[in-house]
Amino acid sequence: QVQLVESGGGLVQAGGSLRLSCAASGRTFSSYAMGWFRQAPGKEREFVADISWSGGSTSYADSVKGRFTISRDNAKNTVYLQMNNLKPEDTAVYYCAAGGYSSRLRKSYDYWGQGTQVTVSS
């Protein structure tokens, strides 16, 4: 069982930056691939980024590539999402998720956090 708690969301102006954190409970964090997803009002939850259990492999949605960076610290049981050059269309609730392997598919993840709101003003 893994419990995930996101933090770091907030209100930021376009062009600004935020760093989201996702703290995981349990001693098996390092064995899980991690993903970040987001859901805007009236839209489906969509993939943002993922990272392998070792941190050696990452992938990004085209919409955030070059602006967002996913990383993890297995010693701290935490995964991060550094978001730079934020745009109003990045406004959404951001969720972290843990699963057995890196994937862009929601169904591949077994555990989800409660989400953190990111709002980007124009």
C-alpha positions as CSV (number, residue, x, y, z in Angstrom):
1,Q,0.0,0.0,0.0
2,V,1.3,3.5,-0.9
3,Q,-0.2,6.8,0.2
4,L,0.6,9.9,-1.8
5,V,0.2,13.5,-0.7
6,E,0.8,16.3,-3.2
7,S,1.8,19.9,-2.2
8,G,3.1,23.0,-3.8
9,G,0.2,24.1,-5.9
10,G,-1.0,27.7,-5.9
11,L,-1.8,30.8,-7.9
12,V,0.9,32.1,-10.2
13,Q,1.1,34.6,-13.1
14,A,1.8,33.4,-16.7
15,G,5.5,32.9,-17.2
16,G,6.1,32.0,-13.5
17,S,7.2,28.8,-11.9
18,L,6.0,26.3,-9.3
19,R,7.4,23.1,-8.0
20,L,5.0,20.4,-7.0
21,S,6.0,17.7,-4.5
22,C,4.4,14.3,-3.9
23,A,5.4,12.6,-0.7
24,A,4.9,8.8,-0.5
25,S,4.4,6.6,2.5
26,G,5.8,3.1,2.7
27,R,9.3,1.6,2.3
28,T,8.7,0.4,-1.2
29,F,8.6,3.8,-2.9
30,S,11.8,3.2,-4.9
31,S,10.2,0.2,-6.6
32,Y,7.4,2.2,-8.1
33,A,7.3,4.2,-11.3
34,M,5.7,7.6,-10.7
35,G,3.5,9.8,-12.9
36,W,2.0,13.2,-12.8
37,F,-1.4,13.8,-14.4
38,R,-3.7,16.9,-14.4
39,Q,-7.4,17.6,-14.8
40,A,-8.9,20.9,-15.9
41,P,-12.5,21.7,-15.3
42,G,-14.8,19.8,-17.7
43,K,-11.9,17.8,-19.1
44,E,-10.5,14.3,-18.7
45,R,-7.5,13.7,-16.6
46,E,-4.5,13.8,-18.8
47,F,-0.9,12.6,-18.6
48,V,1.8,15.1,-17.9
49,A,5.0,13.3,-17.1
50,D,6.4,10.0,-15.8
51,I,9.6,8.7,-14.3
52,S,11.0,5.2,-13.8
53,W,11.7,3.7,-10.4
54,S,15.4,4.6,-10.7
55,G,14.8,8.0,-12.2
56,G,16.8,7.0,-15.3
57,S,13.9,7.3,-17.7
58,T,11.4,10.1,-18.0
59,S,8.8,11.1,-20.6
60,Y,6.6,14.2,-21.0
61,A,3.4,15.2,-22.8
62,D,4.1,17.4,-25.8
63,S,2.3,20.3,-24.2
64,V,4.8,20.5,-21.3
65,K,8.0,19.3,-22.9
66,G,10.8,21.8,-22.4
67,R,8.9,23.6,-19.6
68,F,8.3,20.9,-17.0
69,T,10.8,18.5,-15.3
70,I,10.0,15.4,-13.3
71,S,12.5,14.1,-10.8
72,R,12.5,11.9,-7.7
73,D,14.5,11.4,-4.5
74,N,14.1,7.9,-3.4
75,A,15.8,8.6,-0.1
76,K,13.1,11.1,0.7
77,N,10.2,9.1,-0.8
78,T,9.3,12.1,-2.9
79,V,8.7,12.9,-6.6
80,Y,8.8,16.4,-7.9
81,L,7.4,18.3,-10.9
82,Q,9.2,21.5,-11.7
83,M,7.0,23.7,-13.8
84,N,8.5,26.7,-15.6
85,N,7.1,29.2,-18.0
86,L,3.6,28.4,-16.9
87,K,0.7,29.2,-19.2
88,P,-3.0,29.8,-18.4
89,E,-3.8,26.4,-20.1
90,D,-1.7,24.7,-17.4
91,T,-4.4,25.5,-14.9
92,A,-5.7,22.2,-13.5
93,V,-5.7,20.0,-10.5
94,Y,-2.4,18.0,-10.5
95,Y,-2.2,14.4,-9.3
96,C,0.7,12.2,-8.7
97,A,0.4,8.4,-9.1
98,A,2.4,5.3,-8.4
99,G,2.5,2.1,-10.5
100,G,4.5,-0.9,-11.5
101,Y,5.9,0.7,-14.6
102,S,6.1,4.0,-16.4
103,S,3.1,4.7,-18.5
104,R,1.0,7.5,-20.0
105,L,-2.1,5.5,-19.2
106,R,-4.1,6.2,-16.1
107,K,-5.1,2.6,-15.8
108,S,-1.4,1.6,-15.3
109,Y,-1.2,3.3,-11.9
110,D,-2.4,1.7,-8.8
111,Y,-2.2,4.6,-6.3
112,W,-3.3,8.2,-6.6
113,G,-2.9,11.3,-4.5
114,Q,-5.7,13.7,-3.7
115,G,-4.4,16.4,-6.0
116,T,-3.2,20.0,-5.7
117,Q,-4.7,23.0,-7.5
118,V,-2.5,25.0,-9.9
119,T,-4.0,28.2,-11.3
120,V,-2.1,30.3,-13.8
121,S,-3.4,33.8,-14.4
122,S,-2.9,35.7,-17.7
